[in-house]
Amino acid sequence: MDPLRHGIVAIRRRRRTDQSRAPSYSRSVILALVTVATFLNPFTGSAINLALPAIGSEFSVDATTLAWVSSAYLLASVIFLLPAGRLGDSRGRIRIFILGTFVYMAGSLLTVFTASIEMLLVFRFLQGIGGALIYANSVALITHLYPPGERGYAIGINVTAVYAGLSLGPFLGGLLTQFFGWRSIFFVTAALAVPVLLYGGKFPAFLNERHQDRFDVPGLLLSSVFLFCFFIGLTQATTPMGMLLLAVSLVLGIAFYLTEKRQPSPLLPVTTLEKNRVFAFSNAAALINYSATFAVAFLLSLYLQYIRGLEPAAAGTLLLIQPVVQVFVAPVAGRLSDRILPGYVASAGLTVSAVGLLGFTFLTPATPVAVIAALLLVVGIGLGLFSSPNTNAIMSSVEPHLYGSASAMVAAMRSLGMMVSMGTVMVIFAVIMGATTVNPDIFPEFLVSVQVSFAVFFILTVLGIFLSLQRNRTDEEIEAR
């Protein structure tokens, strides 16, 4: 064979080899599917808020029990998030992600056929387990797919799914509840999980890399009991039993922390929290942000329907303002955080949110709808500015082998914050209203409960601003090096 022909053959062989090694997947498709799965929880959670009066009427339950429709999900989610992150690192992130999507879909289908409030809460708990398996690994998958220069934008798209769920949830939830009954919400949720499950086998193998670490069983047991006691104690903080449970949770929390420090592969990345101050302060800021904002939709849904007399569809349409704004702001904020320190953008977001929460403390039965809409707009801008940059700061502050744990921490802070937010509202309701159904006789007490809740959330957000600014100084020190 002459040299020229030999060279041509060699080039063709290299081309075939390169083509065989070329990725057979699309980052955009994977991002879209992970985004769809991420969409499930916020959509269901925000949609069900508009259905709470209908659920309360069907099962004849009080406002505190209604709060458990959201809280049962959050309790399961926060208990299983850290274990789900470690499972993703050690057993394969795609495997755990797909399993979570299946469990979430199963919980949704079972909820369609529930016949009692007790069974509804059980199925919501099951959904929470599925949600934990999804969210503990979704950001890790995206972080693994996209390098630092593109990561903020990709995370922004994923965070936008959360806000899209929050956007469509109240609107579609109101329509579905009003015209098809509240169970239709869960049927729609189950249908959305189907394309994710169908494509699950086509995810690239490198996203399913495993680190065969020994699973932290003592950490799982301690964290589960600790979180359970903490949340139940928080919801019953006005009773002796509640105070006892909070005291027990404090002891268990200390034991969990000390146990994790000795574990070679802990559920909670204690060493990272102690040595990586950007990671620690960013997670603390996320916890406070969600503690102060998650219950906003819950409170306003009840306020608009009980105090203002709006139909579910009308209330859902008004509540649409906040998450729609977040949908547009989050990707911009994520891209911005690729260019400047994420902490600056996140701190600005917390400040804007605080302004909106302060405005809600002055709600009255005659507050103009335009004022409510403006305040929702402000809170939406604040949340959109905060979430993507803050998540980018967390994920970019750790090494790749910790992506699963970091992703789980992001989701854990979100779910724990949501749990604290709902727990705070339940305590305030119990103190001011007592265990009674919401009816015109107690509307004044209900309105006071709403005002006090927003005042507490405003104070929490101010605290979050200070923590986030501390993280900014740490960012500057790292950049200076």
C-alpha positions in Angstrom: 0.0 0.0 0.0 1.5 3.4 -1.0 2.0 6.0 1.7 -0.8 8.3 0.5 -3.4 5.6 0.5 -2.2 4.4 3.8 -2.6 7.8 5.2 -6.1 8.2 3.9 -7.1 4.8 5.4 -5.6 5.8 8.8 -7.6 9.1 8.7 -10.8 7.3 8.0 -10.2 4.9 10.8 -9.6 7.7 13.2 -12.8 9.4 12.1 -14.8 6.2 12.7 -13.2 5.8 16.1 -13.9 9.4 17.0 -17.5 9.0 15.9 -17.9 5.9 18.0 -16.6 7.8 21.0 -18.8 10.8 20.4 -21.5 11.2 22.9 -24.9 9.7 21.9 -26.8 12.0 24.2 -27.9 15.6 24.1 -27.1 17.9 27.1 -30.1 19.9 26.2 -32.4 16.9 26.3 -31.1 15.7 29.6 -31.4 19.2 31.1 -35.0 19.3 29.8 -35.9 16.0 31.4 -34.2 16.8 34.7 -36.1 20.1 34.5 -39.4 18.3 34.0 -38.8 16.1 37.0 -37.8 19.2 39.0 -41.1 20.8 38.0 -43.2 18.1 39.6 -42.9 19.1 43.3 -43.4 22.9 43.0 -46.3 22.4 40.6 -48.1 19.9 42.9 -47.3 21.9 46.1 -48.5 25.3 44.7 -51.5 23.7 43.0 -52.7 21.9 46.1 -52.7 25.2 48.0 -55.7 26.3 45.9 -57.4 23.0 46.6 -57.0 23.2 50.4 -60.5 24.7 51.1 -62.1 22.0 48.9 -60.1 19.3 50.7 -61.0 20.8 54.1 -64.7 20.8 53.1 -64.7 17.2 51.8 -62.9 15.7 54.9 -64.2 18.3 57.5 -60.8 19.2 58.9 -59.4 22.3 60.6 -56.7 24.7 59.3 -53.9 23.0 61.2 -54.7 19.6 59.7 -54.9 21.2 56.3 -51.4 22.5 56.7 -50.3 18.8 57.1 -51.2 18.3 53.4 -48.1 20.2 52.6 -46.1 19.4 55.7 -46.4 15.6 55.3 -44.6 15.9 52.0 -42.0 18.3 53.4 -41.3 16.0 56.4 -40.6 13.0 54.2 -38.5 15.1 51.8 -36.3 16.6 54.4 -35.7 13.2 56.2 -34.7 11.4 53.0 -32.8 14.1 51.1 -29.3 13.6 52.6 -29.6 9.8 52.3 -30.7 10.2 48.7 -27.7 12.3 48.0 -25.3 9.7 49.4 -27.2 7.0 47.5 -26.7 8.9 44.3 -23.0 9.2 44.9 -22.6 5.5 45.9 -25.2 3.7 43.8 -25.5 5.9 40.7 -27.2 9.3 40.4 -29.3 8.3 37.4 -30.6 5.2 39.1 -31.7 7.1 42.2 -33.1 9.9 40.1 -35.3 7.6 38.0 -36.4 5.6 41.1 -37.5 8.9 42.7 -39.5 9.8 39.6 -41.3 6.5 39.7 -42.0 6.7 43.4 -43.4 10.3 43.0 -45.6 9.1 40.1 -46.9 6.2 42.2 -47.7 8.5 45.1 -49.6 10.8 42.8 -51.7 8.0 41.3 -52.6 6.6 44.7 -53.6 10.1 45.9 -56.2 10.2 43.1 -58.1 7.4 44.8 -57.7 8.4 48.4 -60.9 8.2 50.6 -59.7 9.9 53.8 -57.5 12.7 55.1 -55.3 10.1 56.8 -54.6 8.2 53.5 -54.0 11.5 51.7 -51.3 12.4 54.2 -49.7 8.9 53.8 -49.6 9.3 50.0 -48.2 12.8 50.3 -45.4 11.4 52.6 -44.7 8.8 49.8 -44.5 11.6 47.3 -42.0 13.3 49.6 -39.7 10.3 49.5 -39.9 10.3 45.7 -39.2 14.1 45.6 -36.1 13.6 47.9 -34.7 11.0 45.5 -35.2 13.4 42.6 -34.0 16.7 44.0 -31.0 15.2 45.8 -29.5 14.3 42.4 -31.0 16.7 39.9 -28.6 19.6 40.5 -25.7 17.1 40.7 -26.5 15.7 37.3 -26.6 19.3 35.8 -23.4 20.3 37.5 -21.7 17.2 36.1 -22.9 18.0 32.6 -22.0 21.7 32.5 -18.6 23.3 33.2 -18.2 26.4 35.4 -18.5 28.9 32.6 -22.0 27.5 31.6 -23.1 26.0 34.9 -24.9 29.1 36.3 -27.1 29.4 33.2 -27.9 25.7 33.3 -28.8 25.8 37.0 -30.8 28.9 36.3 -32.9 26.9 33.7 -33.4 24.2 36.3 -34.4 26.7 39.0 -36.8 28.2 36.4 -38.6 24.9 36.4 -39.3 25.4 40.1 -40.7 28.8 39.4 -42.6 27.5 36.4 -44.2 24.9 38.6 -45.0 27.6 41.1 -46.4 29.8 38.3 -48.6 27.2 36.7 -49.6 25.5 40.0 -51.9 28.2 41.4 -53.5 28.9 38.0 -54.0 25.3 36.8 -54.7 24.2 40.4 -57.5 26.6 40.7 -58.9 25.6 37.3 -58.6 21.9 37.9 -60.1 22.1 41.4 -63.0 24.3 40.3 -63.9 22.2 37.2 -62.5 18.7 37.7 -62.0 18.4 41.5 -58.8 18.5 43.5 -57.8 14.9 42.7 -57.2 15.9 39.1 -54.1 17.8 40.2 -52.4 14.5 41.1 -53.4 12.8 37.9 -51.7 15.6 35.9 -48.6 15.3 38.1 -48.4 11.5 37.4 -48.7 12.1 33.6 -45.8 14.6 33.7 -43.5 11.9 35.1 -44.0 9.5 32.1 -41.5 11.1 29.6 -38.8 11.1 32.2 -39.2 7.4 32.9 -39.4 6.5 29.2 -36.1 8.3 28.5 -34.3 7.1 31.7 -32.4 4.3 30.0 -30.7 6.8 27.5 -28.9 8.9 30.1 -25.1 8.6 29.5 -23.2 6.1 31.7 -20.7 8.6 33.1 -23.6 10.4 34.9 -24.2 7.1 36.8 -20.6 6.8 38.1 -20.5 5.1 41.5 -18.3 5.6 44.5 -18.7 2.4 46.6 -18.6 4.1 49.9 -20.1 2.4 53.0 -23.5 3.8 53.6 -23.9 5.8 56.8 -26.7 3.8 58.6 -26.2 5.5 62.1 -26.4 8.9 60.4 -29.6 7.9 58.6 -31.3 6.7 61.8 -30.2 9.7 63.9 -31.1 12.3 61.3 -34.5 10.7 60.7 -35.5 10.7 64.3 -34.0 14.1 64.9 -35.9 15.7 62.0 -39.1 14.0 62.9 -38.9 15.1 66.6 -37.9 18.6 65.5 -40.8 19.1 63.1 -43.5 17.6 65.3 -42.2 19.5 68.2 -42.2 22.7 66.2 -45.9 22.2 65.2 -46.8 21.6 68.8 -44.4 24.2 70.4 -47.2 25.6 72.5 -47.7 22.4 74.4 -45.5 20.5 77.0 -45.2 17.6 74.6 -44.0 19.9 71.8 -41.3 21.5 74.1 -40.2 18.0 75.1 -39.8 16.9 71.5 -37.8 20.1 70.7 -35.5 19.3 73.6 -35.1 15.7 72.4 -34.4 16.9 68.9 -31.7 19.2 70.2 -29.9 16.3 71.9 -30.3 14.1 68.8 -29.0 16.9 66.6 -25.8 17.2 68.6 -25.4 13.4 68.6 -26.0 13.4 64.8 -23.3 16.1 64.3 -20.8 14.3 66.5 -21.5 10.9 64.7 -21.1 12.5 61.3 -17.6 13.9 62.2 -16.4 10.3 62.8 -17.9 8.8 59.7 -15.7 8.3 56.6 -18.6 8.8 54.3 -21.2 10.9 56.2 -24.6 11.9 55.1 -23.9 15.4 56.2 -20.7 16.8 54.8 -19.5 18.1 58.2 -15.9 18.7 57.1 -17.0 20.7 54.1 -19.3 22.8 56.3 -16.5 23.5 58.8 -13.7 24.2 56.3 -15.7 25.7 53.3 -17.2 28.9 54.5 -18.8 29.8 51.2 -20.6 26.4 51.2 -21.7 26.9 54.8 -23.0 30.5 54.5 -24.7 29.8 51.2 -26.6 26.9 52.6 -27.5 28.9 55.7 -28.8 31.7 53.5 -30.9 29.2 51.5 -32.4 27.8 54.7 -33.5 31.2 55.8 -34.7 32.2 52.4 -37.1 29.2 52.1 -38.1 29.5 55.8 -39.3 33.0 55.1 -41.0 32.6 51.7 -42.4 29.1 51.2 -45.6 29.7 53.2 -46.4 33.0 51.3 -48.6 31.1 48.7 -50.3 29.1 51.4 -51.2 32.2 53.5 -52.3 34.3 50.5 -54.4 31.4 49.1 -56.4 31.2 52.3 -56.5 35.0 52.7 -57.8 35.5 49.1 -60.5 32.8 49.4 -61.6 33.3 53.0 -61.2 37.0 53.6 -61.6 38.3 50.0 -64.1 35.7 48.8 -62.3 34.9 45.6 -63.0 31.6 43.7 -60.0 29.2 43.5 -59.3 30.1 39.8 -59.3 33.8 40.5 -57.1 33.4 43.5 -54.7 31.2 41.5 -54.5 33.7 38.7 -53.5 36.5 41.1 -50.9 34.3 42.8 -49.5 33.6 39.4 -47.7 36.9 39.4 -44.9 36.0 41.8 -43.6 32.8 40.2 -44.1 34.2 36.6 -41.7 37.0 37.5 -39.3 34.4 39.0 -39.4 32.4 35.7 -38.0 35.4 33.9 -35.6 36.6 36.5 -33.9 33.3 37.5 -32.1 32.5 34.2 -30.9 36.1 34.0 -29.6 35.9 37.6 -28.0 32.6 36.9 -26.1 33.9 33.9 -25.1 37.0 35.8 -23.7 34.8 38.5 -21.3 33.3 35.9 -19.8 36.7 35.5 -19.7 38.2 39.0 -19.6 36.8 42.5 -22.9 35.0 43.0 -23.1 36.3 46.6 -23.7 39.8 45.5 -26.7 38.9 43.3 -28.2 36.6 46.0 -27.9 39.2 48.7 -29.7 41.7 46.5 -32.4 39.2 46.1 -32.9 38.7 49.8 -33.1 42.5 50.3 -35.8 42.8 47.6 -37.8 39.9 49.2 -37.6 41.5 52.6 -39.3 44.6 51.2 -42.2 42.6 49.8 -42.7 40.5 53.0 -42.7 43.7 55.1 -45.5 45.0 52.8 -47.6 41.9 53.4 -47.6 42.5 57.2 -50.1 45.4 56.6 -52.7 43.3 54.8 -56.3 44.2 55.7 -59.7 43.0 54.4 -59.7 46.1 52.1 -56.1 46.0 50.8 -56.4 46.9 47.1 -55.8 43.9 44.7 -53.2 46.1 42.9 -51.2 46.5 46.1 -51.2 42.7 46.6 -50.1 42.2 43.0 -47.3 44.7 43.4 -46.0 43.0 46.5 -46.1 39.6 44.8 -44.1 41.2 42.0 -41.5 42.4 44.5 -41.2 39.0 46.2 -40.9 37.3 42.8 -38.0 39.5 41.8 -36.3 38.9 45.1 -36.6 35.1 44.9 -35.6 35.1 41.2 -32.4 37.0 42.0 -31.5 34.8 45.0 -32.0 31.1 44.1 -29.9 30.5 40.9 -26.8 32.5 42.1 -27.0 30.9 45.5 -27.2 27.4 44.1 -24.3 28.2 41.7 -22.2 29.4 44.7 -22.9 26.1 46.6 -22.2 23.8 43.7 -19.1 25.7 42.5 -17.5 25.6 45.9 -17.1 21.8 46.1 -15.1 19.2 44.2 -16.9 16.9 41.7 -16.9 13.8 44.0 -19.1 15.9 46.4 -21.6 17.0 43.8 -24.2 14.5 45.1 -23.8 15.6 48.7 -23.8 19.2 47.7 -26.9 18.8 45.6 -28.6 17.0 48.5 -27.7 19.9 50.8 -29.2 22.4 48.4 -32.4 20.4 48.3 -32.3 19.7 52.1 -32.0 23.4 52.9 -34.9 24.1 50.6 -37.1 21.4 52.1 -36.0 22.1 55.7 -36.7 25.8 55.1 -40.1 24.9 53.7 -40.8 22.7 56.7 -39.8 25.5 59.1 -42.0 27.9 57.2 -45.1 25.7 57.4 -44.3 24.8 61.0 -44.0 28.5 61.9 -47.4 29.2 60.4 -49.0 26.2 62.2 -47.7 27.4 65.5 -49.0 30.9 64.9 -52.4 29.5 63.8 -52.5 27.3 66.9 -51.7 30.2 69.3 -54.0 32.8 67.8 -56.9 30.7 66.3 -56.8 27.4 68.2 -57.9 24.1 66.7 -60.9 25.2 64.8 -62.1 25.3 61.2 -61.7 28.7 59.4 -65.2 30.3 59.4 -66.5 33.9 59.4 -66.6 34.0 63.2 -62.8 33.8 63.4 -61.8 35.7 60.3 -60.3 38.6 62.5 -58.1 36.1 64.3 -57.2 34.5 61.0 -56.1 37.8 59.6 -54.0 38.6 62.6 -52.3 35.2 62.2 -51.5 36.0 58.6 -50.0 39.4 59.6 -47.9 37.9 62.4 -46.6 35.2 60.0 -45.4 37.8 57.5 -43.8 39.8 60.3 -41.8 36.8 61.4 -40.8 36.0 57.8 -39.6 39.6 57.3 -37.3 39.4 60.4 -35.9 36.0 59.2 -35.1 37.5 55.8 -33.2 40.4 57.4 -31.1 37.8 59.2 -30.5 36.0 55.9 -29.2 39.3 54.4 -26.5 39.5 57.1 -25.4 35.9 56.5 -25.3 36.3 52.8 -23.2 39.4 53.1 -20.7 37.4 55.3 -20.5 34.9 52.4 -19.8 37.7 50.0 -16.7 38.7 52.0 -15.6 35.1 52.0 -16.0 35.0 48.2 -13.8 38.1 47.8 -11.1 36.5 49.9 -11.1 33.3 47.7 -11.1 35.4 44.5 -8.1 37.4 45.8 -6.1 34.3 46.2 
